Amino acid sequence: MDAYEDLQYQNSKDVAKSGILGFFIGLAVIIPGVSGSTIAILFKLYDKLLFSISHFMKRIKLCLFFLFPIVLGAILGLVLGFFTIKKLLDLLPFAIMALFGGLMIGAFPVLSNEIKNEKLTLSKILLFTLGISIPLGISISSTFLQGGNQSLKELEFYHYILFLGIGYVIAVTQIVPGLSATAILMAFGYFKPLIDSVSISYITSNPNILLVYACLGIGFLIGLVTFSGLLTTLLNKQRTLTYFMIVGLSLGSIFSIFFNPDIYEVYQSWIYGNLSFGVDLGFGIFLFIAGILISATFLKLERNKKN
């Protein structure tokens, strides 16, 4: 079976898996540290996803059919994340983040198995270290070094060029496991302004925001196509080396779930005597363990099915 034939869905369960993958990709835009690409690896869809995006123009109908449930799930995840998860994060931020952290830790063996029993070399160690360092650096810089939220009003020409670049980087975060779109936007100071701009009243009074959305979208599409092609090539030619960096990225992203601007504000509120400390921490530990068990159970079921 060639790569194109492998994109064809065999049953409704395969379609549902793609939809769930898309759902987590949509959530990744809202929740710091959550990686849709990690879910793609968990569901054995990562290579297919990269291939379908990078070869979209060569087999439009087939790739479109494969990507459709993913895109549909992403829209659902984005909407649910915006209107529901965001509200839950306002109520019990640490607990909700802990749930997703547990899910990623429970799913981590899927990634680590790719490099299990591989002989260590200097290049592999360096790539693994670099992978860990990137999300750590983004988390720390977005927490301590950003200059506050930026304005989306009275923009100059160069701002729109910047938004094209940000859109490109966001696309990279959706392709490379372990990178967070939210953390990137926080580092640039545009996460909260963009979230707050999603309202009819804001758009009516500031119509230039539509051009901002357009630049982000164009940059995202360019990044999606070009970077997916690059990663497809790397996985085909240097799969083991590439996975050493991917595993590092994913490990670093688990840290970024528990250390980013939003959650750092929670820690500060605990220090200054916020009464929700006990409830948030206790519920968070419970959901963290539950997340690990859910992922571990899913992996066990998949392993038993394979055997």
FENVEN-V687942 format. One line per field, one symbol per residue. burial: # if it has 9 or more other ideal C-beta (glycine too) atoms within 8 Angstrom, else .. A space follows every 10 residues. Layout:
burial: ???
This chain:
burial: ......#... ...####### ########## ########## ###.##.### ######.... .######.## ########## ##..##.##. .######### ########.# ##.##..... ...##.#### ######.### ###..#...# .#......## #.######## ########## ########## #.###.#... .##..#.##. .#..###### #####.###. ##.##...## ########## ########## ####.#..## ......#..# #.######## ######.##. .......
